[in-house]
Amino acid sequence: MDTFELLRQLCEQDFVGGLQDAAGTVAQLLRPYVDQVERLPDGSVLGRLGDDGPGTLLEAHIDQVGLVVTQVYDDGFLSVAKCGGPDIRALPAASVTIHGRKTLPGVFCSTPPHLRKREDDALPELDKLYIDTGLGKQAKELIAPGDYVTYDTCPVLLKNGMVSARSLDDRAACAALILAAQQLHKQPPAGRVLFAFCSGEELGSRGAITTAFAAEANRAVAVDVSFGLSPGVPEHKCGVLGKGPMIGVSPVLSGRVTAGLQAVCEERQITCQTEVMGGATSTDADVIALSKQGIACGLVSIPLRYMHTPVECVQLRDVELTAQLLAEYVRKAGQEHD
């Protein structure tokens, strides 16, 4: 399976709150490359390769941003609230999927520009936006408050190895973990490797807290996405798509793990970038590092454009280089004395 096909399968499934179809897809894709796959109570997926020795945890989050229905009106319109942090600016006129008694299409309402007033140009509030189901009174028979709503966009392969899709945050990292598992399966490392696909990062890293506790690892690398350079964004806060994974440097991360990741890039000539943060990373690495007595944790991020929108973009090369970095780091870490 090539990398785009892997991303396509991952991004076409959903994981928002109790809607957890993506977990089954991840477990199915991971199973050929590990000794054991476990579905945890919160929906997270944990794979294990190897039995004994120091354990290395590789982690990505499986959930995505979305919405939840708060009210169904008699005329077939819906009100919604946020699950995580979807970009509200991208919602007017967006196409969505409503996960009610059956899967239904919907579109966010948009006022025609001819009828807009100048004061309407401000950032819209979510409680002023509505979804049109086209169902009229039948909507209440098929949709109820508490049903989830997700972006309705299909993965698209753009030119020069670029991919656009919903939920590439963080399915791009999930793909990198599965590709790393494939490489490690062919040449197993010393010690144990744990592959964690955690729920609830968009809601405060809930799954990473419990999964890291269960994994009992000696070291960890959290894998997420970070800001990709595009017009109109500050260059110093962004990575460049196509120039490889971004290795995080932060006072909350393990200097030893960070140095180990940088050394692997230098030794294996893996193109990489540096992402410097002055405090917390706002990723699952922040809570993994605090699990039990503490886990030495590093952070690797894949540059991504248009975060939390229906058209997130990554470069396939960055996903593949991230997978190579993770596999090589695990092999090197397993050989070293802890």
Residue frames as qw, qx, qy, qz and C-alpha x, y, z in Angstrom:
[[0.000, 0.887, 0.462, 0.000, 0.00, 0.00, 0.00],
 [0.417, 0.393, -0.041, 0.819, 1.42, 3.38, -0.97],
 [0.183, -0.187, -0.475, 0.840, 1.36, 6.34, 1.37],
 [0.331, -0.046, -0.147, -0.931, -1.52, 8.17, -0.31],
 [0.621, -0.233, -0.655, -0.362, -3.72, 5.07, -0.19],
 [0.458, -0.247, -0.696, 0.494, -2.87, 4.67, 3.50],
 [0.017, 0.125, 0.242, -0.962, -3.83, 8.30, 4.17],
 [0.444, -0.138, -0.438, -0.770, -7.00, 7.91, 2.14],
 [0.594, -0.308, -0.741, -0.062, -8.17, 4.96, 4.22],
 [0.359, -0.268, -0.567, 0.692, -7.35, 6.74, 7.47],
 [0.067, 0.108, 0.065, -0.990, -8.93, 10.08, 6.55],
 [0.427, -0.211, -0.574, -0.667, -12.17, 8.60, 5.22],
 [0.551, -0.448, -0.698, 0.093, -13.07, 7.28, 8.69],
 [0.201, -0.750, 0.028, -0.629, -14.18, 9.42, 11.62],
 [0.577, -0.283, -0.617, 0.453, -13.27, 9.73, 15.28],
 [0.126, -0.437, 0.114, -0.883, -15.20, 12.42, 17.14],
 [0.565, -0.295, 0.390, -0.665, -16.49, 11.68, 20.63],
 [0.702, -0.039, 0.670, -0.238, -18.43, 8.43, 20.57],
 [0.793, 0.588, -0.013, -0.157, -18.10, 8.17, 16.78],
 [0.412, -0.665, 0.601, 0.161, -14.98, 5.99, 16.56],
 [0.911, 0.394, 0.100, -0.074, -14.93, 4.21, 13.20],
 [0.398, 0.787, -0.456, 0.119, -11.31, 5.25, 12.58],
 [0.461, -0.556, 0.663, -0.197, -10.10, 3.12, 15.50],
 [0.884, 0.116, 0.447, -0.076, -11.16, -0.07, 13.73],
 [0.683, 0.718, -0.096, 0.093, -9.39, 1.02, 10.55],
 [0.005, -0.798, 0.568, -0.201, -6.18, 1.80, 12.46],
 [0.680, -0.330, 0.632, -0.171, -6.28, -1.57, 14.24],
 [0.887, 0.369, 0.276, -0.024, -6.78, -3.39, 10.93],
 [0.527, 0.800, -0.237, 0.163, -3.94, -1.54, 9.20],
 [0.171, -0.743, 0.597, -0.248, -1.55, -1.98, 12.15],
 [0.889, -0.234, 0.321, -0.228, -2.26, -5.65, 12.94],
 [0.919, 0.354, -0.114, 0.131, 0.01, -7.26, 10.26],
 [0.452, 0.641, -0.378, 0.491, 3.09, -5.51, 11.70],
 [0.254, -0.540, 0.548, -0.587, 2.78, -6.05, 15.45],
 [0.205, 0.023, -0.965, 0.161, 2.38, -8.95, 17.86],
 [0.102, -0.542, -0.783, 0.288, -0.72, -7.62, 19.57],
 [0.082, -0.347, -0.190, -0.915, -3.36, -4.94, 19.03],
 [0.173, -0.451, -0.768, 0.422, -5.62, -3.80, 21.85],
 [0.122, -0.629, -0.325, -0.695, -8.64, -1.50, 21.81],
 [0.190, -0.054, -0.611, 0.766, -8.71, 0.49, 25.05],
 [0.025, 0.608, 0.743, -0.279, -11.94, 1.52, 26.80],
 [0.076, 0.712, 0.114, -0.688, -11.74, 5.14, 25.61],
 [0.700, 0.688, 0.144, -0.124, -11.37, 4.07, 21.97],
 [0.007, 0.797, -0.573, -0.191, -7.58, 4.39, 21.78],
 [0.959, 0.241, -0.149, 0.002, -5.61, 1.68, 19.97],
 [0.329, -0.754, 0.568, 0.020, -2.39, 0.21, 21.41],
 [0.911, 0.332, -0.244, -0.006, -0.12, -2.12, 19.43],
 [0.557, -0.678, 0.475, 0.065, 2.83, -4.04, 20.85],
 [0.796, 0.498, -0.337, 0.069, 5.90, -5.40, 19.06],
 [0.423, 0.384, -0.675, 0.466, 8.40, -7.47, 21.05],
 [0.701, -0.505, -0.500, -0.055, 8.16, -8.79, 24.59],
 [0.689, -0.561, -0.189, 0.418, 11.03, -7.76, 26.83],
 [0.530, 0.064, 0.044, 0.844, 13.54, -4.99, 27.40],
 [0.019, -0.402, -0.185, 0.897, 13.20, -1.21, 27.55],
 [0.341, 0.628, 0.693, 0.097, 10.00, -0.05, 25.89],
 [0.090, -0.148, 0.198, 0.965, 9.71, 2.83, 23.41],
 [0.297, 0.644, 0.647, -0.281, 6.29, 4.38, 22.95],
 [0.097, 0.054, 0.436, 0.893, 5.41, 5.98, 19.61],
 [0.127, 0.577, 0.690, -0.419, 2.20, 8.00, 19.88],
 [0.051, -0.145, -0.371, -0.916, -0.18, 9.87, 17.62],
 [0.377, 0.264, 0.563, -0.687, -3.74, 10.99, 18.25],
 [0.178, 0.249, 0.881, 0.362, -6.55, 9.41, 16.29],
 [0.132, 0.740, 0.592, -0.292, -9.36, 11.91, 16.94],
 [0.272, 0.342, 0.353, 0.827, -10.27, 14.88, 14.77],
 [0.157, 0.194, 0.268, -0.930, -12.11, 18.17, 15.18],
 [0.088, -0.392, -0.823, -0.402, -15.83, 18.08, 14.58],
 [0.333, -0.230, 0.069, -0.912, -19.23, 19.31, 15.70],
 [0.038, -0.268, -0.939, 0.212, -22.18, 18.01, 17.71],
 [0.222, -0.526, -0.513, -0.641, -25.86, 18.76, 17.13],
 [0.030, -0.069, -0.595, 0.800, -27.43, 20.86, 19.90],
 [0.442, 0.415, 0.448, -0.657, -30.87, 21.49, 18.41],
 [0.175, 0.209, 0.809, 0.521, -33.03, 20.25, 15.53],
 [0.282, 0.277, 0.152, -0.906, -35.60, 22.76, 14.28],
 [0.626, 0.412, 0.580, -0.317, -39.00, 22.01, 12.74],
 [0.554, 0.766, -0.095, -0.311, -37.89, 23.38, 9.36],
 [0.951, 0.227, -0.005, 0.210, -34.94, 20.95, 9.12],
 [0.288, 0.769, -0.374, 0.430, -32.15, 23.30, 10.19],
 [0.828, -0.320, -0.351, 0.298, -29.62, 22.36, 12.90],
 [0.138, -0.907, 0.326, -0.230, -27.64, 24.22, 15.52],
 [0.899, 0.067, -0.328, 0.283, -24.26, 22.77, 16.53],
 [0.419, -0.865, 0.274, 0.036, -21.44, 23.16, 19.05],
 [0.392, 0.686, -0.612, 0.028, -17.71, 22.51, 18.65],
 [0.947, -0.287, 0.096, 0.110, -15.94, 19.24, 19.41],
 [0.685, -0.093, 0.180, 0.700, -12.37, 20.43, 19.61],
 [0.069, -0.682, 0.001, 0.728, -11.43, 23.52, 17.63],
 [0.542, 0.486, 0.554, 0.403, -12.75, 23.51, 14.04],
 [0.194, -0.123, 0.132, 0.964, -11.94, 26.70, 12.16],
 [0.278, 0.635, 0.584, -0.422, -15.25, 28.57, 12.27],
 [0.165, 0.621, -0.261, -0.721, -14.18, 30.77, 9.33],
 [0.071, 0.197, -0.860, -0.466, -14.30, 27.71, 7.04],
 [0.259, 0.281, 0.885, -0.265, -17.86, 26.68, 7.96],
 [0.471, 0.575, 0.194, -0.640, -20.21, 29.00, 6.00],
 [0.687, 0.533, -0.282, -0.406, -21.17, 27.15, 2.76],
 [0.022, -0.425, 0.905, 0.001, -19.19, 24.06, 3.85],
 [0.794, -0.032, -0.468, -0.387, -20.49, 20.58, 3.07],
 [0.273, -0.414, 0.751, -0.436, -20.81, 18.26, 6.08],
 [0.544, -0.111, -0.811, -0.186, -21.89, 14.76, 7.05],
 [0.530, -0.407, 0.307, -0.678, -24.44, 14.30, 9.82],
 [0.313, 0.106, -0.940, 0.082, -24.15, 11.03, 11.74],
 [0.585, -0.170, 0.239, -0.756, -27.75, 10.52, 12.83],
 [0.816, 0.015, 0.510, -0.272, -29.91, 7.40, 12.63],
 [0.825, 0.365, 0.286, 0.324, -28.42, 7.17, 9.17],
 [0.438, -0.294, 0.202, 0.825, -25.56, 9.05, 7.53],
 [0.289, 0.842, 0.455, -0.010, -26.96, 12.23, 6.01],
 [0.461, 0.273, 0.112, 0.837, -25.56, 15.14, 3.99],
 [0.130, -0.892, -0.366, 0.231, -25.90, 18.74, 5.04],
 [0.464, 0.461, 0.039, 0.755, -24.54, 22.19, 4.20],
 [0.262, -0.479, -0.365, 0.754, -23.83, 25.18, 6.39],
 [0.231, 0.882, 0.410, 0.005, -26.01, 28.16, 5.53],
 [0.437, -0.150, 0.142, 0.876, -24.40, 31.16, 3.86],
 [0.215, 0.802, 0.309, -0.463, -25.92, 34.59, 3.29],
 [0.633, 0.581, 0.289, 0.422, -25.63, 35.71, -0.37],
 [0.455, -0.148, -0.051, 0.877, -23.03, 38.48, -0.70],
 [0.022, -0.477, -0.380, -0.793, -25.69, 40.73, -2.27],
 [0.520, -0.693, -0.373, -0.330, -27.65, 40.68, 1.00],
 [0.689, -0.289, -0.372, 0.550, -24.78, 41.03, 3.43],
 [0.122, -0.983, -0.034, -0.133, -24.20, 44.15, 5.44],
 [0.366, 0.690, -0.489, 0.389, -20.78, 45.53, 6.20],
 [0.440, -0.549, 0.550, -0.449, -21.06, 44.53, 9.86],
 [0.973, 0.001, 0.122, -0.198, -21.61, 40.93, 8.74],
 [0.656, 0.591, -0.438, 0.168, -17.95, 40.71, 7.64],
 [0.329, -0.622, 0.615, -0.354, -16.83, 40.00, 11.22],
 [0.178, 0.187, -0.966, 0.028, -15.81, 36.47, 12.20],
 [0.655, -0.324, -0.379, -0.567, -19.07, 34.49, 12.55],
 [0.395, -0.329, 0.702, -0.493, -20.13, 33.05, 15.88],
 [0.108, 0.002, -0.978, -0.177, -20.98, 29.36, 15.78],
 [0.167, 0.434, 0.777, -0.424, -24.31, 29.94, 17.51],
 [0.371, 0.610, 0.024, -0.700, -25.28, 32.15, 14.55],
 [0.268, 0.352, -0.761, -0.474, -24.53, 29.43, 11.98],
 [0.775, 0.084, 0.437, -0.449, -26.97, 26.72, 10.96],
 [0.165, -0.161, 0.898, 0.374, -26.84, 23.51, 8.96],
 [0.665, 0.268, -0.077, -0.693, -29.45, 22.98, 6.23],
 [0.447, -0.103, 0.888, 0.014, -30.44, 19.32, 5.94],
 [0.342, 0.107, -0.566, -0.743, -33.13, 19.81, 3.32],
 [0.177, -0.182, -0.966, 0.043, -35.30, 17.40, 5.31],
 [0.417, -0.461, -0.198, -0.758, -37.89, 19.77, 6.71],
 [0.690, -0.457, 0.236, -0.509, -39.98, 18.21, 9.49],
 [0.965, 0.061, -0.254, 0.009, -38.47, 14.78, 8.74],
 [0.330, 0.606, -0.550, 0.471, -35.17, 15.96, 10.27],
 [0.464, -0.482, 0.495, -0.555, -36.42, 15.28, 13.80],
 [0.972, -0.015, 0.065, -0.227, -37.09, 11.65, 12.86],
 [0.880, 0.339, -0.178, 0.280, -33.50, 11.08, 11.69],
 [0.413, 0.427, -0.363, 0.718, -31.35, 13.50, 13.71],
 [0.577, -0.743, -0.339, 0.001, -31.21, 14.21, 17.44],
 [0.123, -0.895, 0.353, -0.244, -29.19, 16.45, 19.74],
 [0.672, -0.493, 0.551, 0.034, -25.94, 14.68, 20.50],
 [0.865, 0.377, 0.264, 0.198, -25.40, 13.38, 16.96],
 [0.458, -0.522, 0.306, 0.652, -21.99, 14.22, 15.52],
 [0.551, 0.825, 0.100, -0.077, -21.19, 16.24, 12.40],
 [0.635, -0.355, 0.394, 0.562, -17.97, 15.99, 10.39],
 [0.178, 0.621, -0.376, -0.664, -16.46, 17.70, 7.37],
 [0.823, 0.350, 0.446, -0.047, -17.44, 16.11, 4.04],
 [0.332, 0.801, -0.425, -0.259, -14.34, 16.22, 1.85],
 [0.988, 0.099, 0.058, 0.103, -12.55, 13.39, 0.07],
 [0.544, -0.553, 0.381, 0.504, -8.74, 13.03, 0.11],
 [0.621, 0.783, 0.026, -0.021, -7.21, 14.51, -3.03],
 [0.739, -0.209, 0.253, 0.588, -3.72, 13.90, -4.41],
 [0.215, 0.943, -0.033, -0.251, -2.41, 17.24, -5.63],
 [0.686, 0.642, -0.268, 0.214, 0.71, 17.83, -7.70],
 [0.294, 0.607, -0.578, 0.459, 4.23, 17.12, -6.43],
 [0.496, -0.088, -0.808, 0.306, 3.17, 14.65, -3.75],
 [0.190, -0.121, 0.370, -0.902, 0.85, 17.01, -1.91],
 [0.238, -0.403, -0.879, -0.095, -2.32, 15.65, -0.29],
 [0.285, -0.222, 0.158, -0.919, -5.39, 17.59, 0.78],
 [0.493, -0.341, -0.789, -0.139, -7.96, 16.01, 3.12],
 [0.540, -0.682, 0.054, -0.490, -9.93, 16.50, 6.29],
 [0.843, -0.507, 0.152, -0.100, -8.47, 15.09, 9.55],
 [0.721, 0.453, -0.364, 0.378, -4.85, 14.97, 8.35],
 [0.078, -0.450, 0.578, -0.677, -4.44, 16.36, 11.87],
 [0.258, -0.703, 0.654, 0.107, -3.50, 13.81, 13.06],
 [0.944, 0.194, 0.254, -0.080, -4.03, 10.96, 10.56],
 [0.530, 0.741, -0.389, 0.134, -0.80, 12.00, 8.83],
 [0.164, -0.593, 0.718, -0.326, 1.02, 11.05, 12.04],
 [0.833, -0.048, 0.467, -0.293, -1.07, 7.87, 12.37],
 [0.847, 0.523, -0.091, -0.023, 0.11, 6.93, 8.86],
 [0.247, 0.730, -0.588, 0.246, 3.73, 7.61, 9.85],
 [0.520, -0.404, 0.672, -0.340, 3.38, 5.27, 12.86],
 [0.913, 0.197, 0.304, -0.185, 1.92, 2.48, 10.69],
 [0.675, 0.672, -0.285, 0.103, 4.71, 2.91, 8.12],
 [0.063, -0.669, 0.671, -0.313, 7.27, 2.81, 10.95],
 [0.757, -0.180, 0.552, -0.299, 5.67, -0.39, 12.27],
 [0.889, 0.452, 0.012, -0.073, 5.97, -1.88, 8.80],
 [0.419, 0.719, -0.503, 0.233, 9.71, -1.07, 8.71],
 [0.306, -0.527, 0.689, -0.391, 10.30, -2.40, 12.23],
 [0.907, 0.031, 0.304, -0.288, 8.38, -5.59, 11.48],
 [0.810, 0.533, -0.235, 0.067, 10.85, -6.35, 8.67],
 [0.542, 0.347, -0.525, 0.557, 13.84, -5.75, 10.96],
 [0.590, -0.728, -0.334, -0.105, 12.69, -6.04, 14.60],
 [0.099, 0.731, -0.422, 0.527, 14.60, -3.90, 17.11],
 [0.396, -0.044, -0.783, 0.478, 15.87, -4.88, 20.53],
 [0.083, 0.181, 0.542, -0.816, 13.31, -4.37, 23.28],
 [0.218, 0.607, 0.756, -0.113, 9.62, -3.53, 23.10],
 [0.005, -0.056, -0.249, -0.967, 7.92, -1.02, 20.85],
 [0.155, 0.566, 0.733, -0.345, 4.45, 0.32, 21.60],
 [0.043, 0.226, 0.447, 0.864, 2.35, 2.08, 18.99],
 [0.036, 0.522, 0.666, -0.532, -0.37, 4.24, 20.56],
 [0.030, -0.377, -0.473, -0.796, -3.19, 5.90, 18.62],
 [0.121, -0.294, -0.668, 0.673, -4.89, 8.00, 21.28],
 [0.049, -0.742, -0.603, -0.288, -8.35, 9.47, 21.59],
 [0.323, -0.867, -0.360, 0.117, -9.25, 12.91, 22.85],
 [0.529, -0.085, 0.005, 0.844, -6.23, 15.07, 22.00],
 [0.013, 0.466, 0.309, 0.829, -8.53, 17.73, 20.59],
 [0.538, -0.700, -0.300, -0.362, -10.36, 17.70, 23.94],
 [0.374, -0.809, 0.361, -0.272, -7.32, 18.02, 26.21],
 [0.335, 0.478, -0.807, 0.089, -5.12, 14.96, 25.54],
 [0.763, -0.306, 0.292, -0.488, -7.47, 12.67, 27.45],
 [0.983, 0.140, -0.100, -0.062, -6.45, 9.46, 25.69],
 [0.540, 0.557, -0.492, 0.395, -2.72, 10.09, 25.96],
 [0.348, -0.574, 0.502, -0.545, -3.00, 10.37, 29.74],
 [0.867, -0.169, 0.349, -0.314, -4.50, 6.91, 30.15],
 [0.910, 0.390, -0.134, 0.044, -2.65, 5.19, 27.31],
 [0.322, 0.664, -0.546, 0.396, 0.79, 6.35, 28.46],
 [0.532, -0.465, 0.537, -0.461, -0.06, 5.05, 31.93],
 [0.949, 0.052, 0.236, -0.205, -0.98, 1.64, 30.49],
 [0.744, 0.600, -0.284, 0.073, 2.01, 1.43, 28.15],
 [0.740, -0.608, 0.216, 0.191, 4.75, 1.52, 30.83],
 [0.729, 0.583, -0.045, 0.355, 7.39, 2.81, 28.43],
 [0.650, -0.391, -0.053, 0.650, 10.92, 3.98, 29.23],
 [0.113, -0.324, 0.234, 0.910, 10.88, 6.64, 26.55],
 [0.426, 0.647, 0.623, -0.108, 8.37, 8.08, 24.11],
 [0.122, -0.095, 0.357, 0.921, 8.01, 10.12, 20.95],
 [0.375, 0.638, 0.526, -0.419, 4.74, 11.94, 20.36],
 [0.261, 0.073, 0.596, 0.756, 3.98, 12.56, 16.70],
 [0.233, 0.730, 0.487, -0.418, 1.64, 15.34, 15.63],
 [0.458, 0.619, 0.318, 0.554, 1.29, 18.00, 12.97],
 [0.270, -0.599, -0.165, 0.735, 2.43, 21.59, 13.19],
 [0.338, 0.832, 0.137, -0.417, 1.99, 24.76, 11.18],
 [0.678, 0.187, 0.463, 0.539, 3.09, 24.56, 7.55],
 [0.125, -0.425, 0.132, 0.887, 4.33, 27.67, 5.76],
 [0.299, 0.604, 0.655, 0.341, 1.81, 29.32, 3.45],
 [0.132, 0.458, 0.110, 0.872, 1.04, 32.92, 2.41],
 [0.389, -0.651, -0.117, -0.641, -0.07, 35.16, 5.26],
 [0.834, -0.527, -0.163, 0.025, 1.35, 33.16, 8.19],
 [0.212, -0.888, 0.408, 0.002, 4.44, 34.02, 10.28],
 [0.720, 0.467, -0.513, 0.039, 7.47, 32.23, 8.81],
 [0.077, 0.488, -0.746, 0.446, 9.26, 31.81, 12.15],
 [0.603, -0.134, 0.571, -0.541, 6.37, 29.74, 13.54],
 [0.872, 0.341, 0.052, -0.347, 6.13, 27.37, 10.58],
 [0.568, -0.252, 0.704, 0.344, 7.84, 24.43, 8.95],
 [0.364, 0.484, -0.447, -0.659, 8.23, 24.08, 5.21],
 [0.900, 0.169, 0.311, -0.253, 6.28, 21.31, 3.49],
 [0.846, 0.501, -0.155, 0.090, 8.62, 18.85, 1.77],
 [0.237, 0.707, -0.546, 0.382, 11.63, 19.60, 3.99],
 [0.525, 0.033, -0.810, 0.260, 11.03, 16.75, 6.41],
 [0.543, -0.640, -0.542, 0.042, 9.75, 16.29, 9.96],
 [0.063, -0.764, 0.219, -0.604, 10.01, 19.03, 12.58],
 [0.640, -0.166, -0.636, 0.397, 11.87, 17.96, 15.74],
 [0.340, -0.865, -0.199, -0.311, 10.51, 19.75, 18.78],
 [0.469, 0.140, -0.478, 0.729, 12.76, 21.59, 21.23],
 [0.428, -0.690, -0.160, -0.561, 11.06, 22.63, 24.46],
 [0.089, -0.468, 0.681, -0.556, 11.80, 22.77, 28.20],
 [0.769, -0.133, 0.368, -0.506, 9.01, 20.23, 28.78],
 [0.914, 0.323, -0.223, -0.099, 10.58, 17.68, 26.40],
 [0.842, -0.396, 0.238, 0.277, 13.44, 15.31, 27.15],
 [0.121, 0.847, -0.430, -0.287, 16.73, 16.75, 25.93],
 [0.402, -0.315, 0.842, 0.174, 18.10, 13.22, 25.63],
 [0.588, 0.442, 0.678, 0.011, 15.28, 12.04, 23.36],
 [0.358, 0.903, 0.042, -0.232, 15.44, 15.23, 21.31],
 [0.084, -0.728, 0.622, 0.275, 19.20, 14.84, 20.85],
 [0.523, -0.040, 0.843, 0.117, 18.68, 11.18, 19.90],
 [0.569, 0.676, 0.461, -0.084, 16.18, 12.14, 17.19],
 [0.219, 0.920, -0.230, -0.230, 18.53, 14.82, 15.84],
 [0.316, -0.529, 0.755, 0.224, 21.44, 12.36, 15.84],
 [0.625, 0.258, 0.734, 0.069, 19.45, 9.83, 13.81],
 [0.475, 0.850, 0.181, -0.139, 18.64, 12.49, 11.22],
 [0.023, 0.848, -0.486, -0.211, 22.33, 13.37, 10.94],
 [0.443, -0.318, 0.826, 0.141, 23.54, 9.77, 10.80],
 [0.523, 0.349, 0.771, 0.101, 20.89, 8.60, 8.31],
 [0.094, -0.073, 0.361, 0.925, 20.84, 11.85, 6.34],
 [0.005, 0.657, 0.752, 0.065, 17.14, 12.38, 6.98],
 [0.069, 0.410, 0.098, 0.904, 16.12, 15.92, 6.12],
 [0.347, -0.629, -0.656, 0.229, 14.56, 17.55, 9.19],
 [0.003, -0.682, -0.034, -0.731, 13.58, 20.90, 10.66],
 [0.304, -0.142, -0.667, 0.665, 13.66, 22.33, 14.18],
 [0.309, -0.699, -0.385, -0.518, 10.59, 23.63, 15.99],
 [0.296, 0.075, -0.565, 0.766, 11.39, 25.66, 19.11],
 [0.437, -0.696, -0.422, -0.383, 8.77, 26.21, 21.82],
 [0.068, 0.532, -0.466, 0.704, 9.37, 28.21, 24.98],
 [0.479, -0.219, 0.582, -0.619, 7.02, 26.19, 27.17],
 [0.656, 0.163, 0.707, -0.210, 4.35, 23.55, 26.71],
 [0.143, -0.122, 0.748, 0.637, 4.02, 22.04, 23.23],
 [0.598, 0.250, 0.135, -0.749, 0.20, 21.89, 23.12],
 [0.650, 0.213, -0.662, -0.307, 0.49, 18.24, 22.04],
 [0.910, -0.324, -0.213, -0.147, 0.13, 14.87, 23.75],
 [0.630, 0.296, -0.475, 0.539, 3.84, 15.07, 24.61],
 [0.171, -0.558, 0.311, -0.750, 2.94, 17.40, 27.49],
 [0.780, -0.364, 0.199, -0.469, 0.95, 14.73, 29.34],
 [0.936, 0.145, -0.305, 0.096, 2.97, 11.68, 28.28],
 [0.395, 0.501, -0.500, 0.586, 6.03, 13.21, 29.95],
 [0.344, -0.432, 0.436, -0.711, 4.11, 13.34, 33.25],
 [0.864, -0.139, -0.344, -0.340, 2.82, 9.76, 33.25],
 [0.888, -0.315, -0.273, 0.193, 3.58, 7.78, 36.43],
 [0.606, -0.582, 0.036, 0.541, 7.12, 8.64, 37.52],
 [0.161, 0.817, -0.247, -0.496, 7.68, 10.50, 34.23],
 [0.828, 0.269, 0.412, 0.267, 8.55, 9.31, 30.73],
 [0.247, -0.472, 0.365, 0.763, 11.39, 10.86, 28.74],
 [0.524, 0.635, 0.567, -0.024, 9.42, 12.20, 25.77],
 [0.205, -0.238, 0.383, 0.868, 10.32, 13.85, 22.49],
 [0.477, 0.659, 0.386, -0.436, 8.15, 15.40, 19.80],
 [0.260, -0.060, 0.653, 0.709, 8.17, 15.05, 16.03],
 [0.407, 0.619, 0.384, -0.552, 5.71, 17.05, 13.92],
 [0.456, 0.314, 0.646, 0.526, 4.67, 16.93, 10.27],
 [0.049, 0.246, -0.045, -0.967, 4.19, 20.35, 8.62],
 [0.159, 0.534, 0.823, 0.108, 0.52, 20.89, 7.72],
 [0.044, -0.093, -0.152, -0.983, -1.30, 23.76, 6.03],
 [0.481, -0.279, -0.301, -0.775, -4.84, 24.98, 6.81],
 [0.162, -0.006, -0.903, 0.397, -5.13, 23.26, 10.21],
 [0.189, 0.355, 0.737, -0.544, -8.62, 22.35, 11.47],
 [0.475, 0.419, -0.129, -0.763, -10.27, 23.03, 8.11],
 [0.889, 0.245, 0.327, -0.205, -11.80, 20.61, 5.56],
 [0.749, 0.639, -0.120, 0.130, -8.76, 21.01, 3.26],
 [0.534, -0.720, 0.405, 0.180, -5.68, 20.35, 5.41],
 [0.739, 0.620, -0.261, 0.027, -2.55, 19.71, 3.32],
 [0.621, -0.592, 0.474, 0.195, 0.62, 17.68, 3.88],
 [0.432, 0.642, -0.588, -0.237, 3.47, 16.48, 1.73],
 [0.983, -0.036, -0.150, -0.097, 3.79, 12.68, 1.31],
 [0.619, 0.436, -0.471, 0.452, 7.57, 12.93, 1.58],
 [0.183, -0.541, 0.466, -0.676, 7.29, 14.41, 5.06],
 [0.870, -0.250, 0.137, -0.402, 5.09, 11.53, 6.24],
 [0.944, 0.198, -0.232, 0.124, 7.53, 8.96, 4.84],
 [0.387, 0.525, -0.485, 0.582, 10.60, 10.68, 6.31],
 [0.494, -0.505, 0.358, -0.611, 8.85, 10.84, 9.68],
 [0.977, -0.095, -0.004, -0.188, 8.25, 7.09, 9.53],
 [0.773, 0.374, -0.361, 0.364, 11.91, 6.48, 8.67],
 [0.013, 0.595, -0.459, 0.660, 13.06, 8.71, 11.55],
 [0.729, -0.403, 0.248, -0.494, 10.82, 6.88, 14.04],
 [0.992, 0.056, -0.117, -0.002, 11.96, 3.42, 12.94],
 [0.617, 0.455, -0.396, 0.505, 15.64, 4.34, 13.01],
 [0.216, -0.598, 0.411, -0.654, 15.30, 6.04, 16.40],
 [0.880, -0.303, 0.131, -0.341, 13.62, 2.97, 17.89],
 [0.923, 0.206, -0.239, 0.219, 16.38, 0.68, 16.58],
 [0.360, 0.535, -0.424, 0.636, 19.08, 2.95, 17.99],
 [0.451, -0.548, 0.309, -0.633, 17.33, 3.43, 21.34],
 [0.960, -0.180, -0.031, -0.210, 16.83, -0.31, 21.74],
 [0.820, 0.284, -0.324, 0.378, 20.56, -0.93, 21.31],
 [0.117, 0.601, -0.400, 0.682, 21.61, 1.62, 23.90],
 [0.410, -0.241, -0.763, 0.439, 21.90, 0.89, 27.60],
 [0.270, -0.774, -0.330, -0.467, 19.08, 2.62, 29.46]]
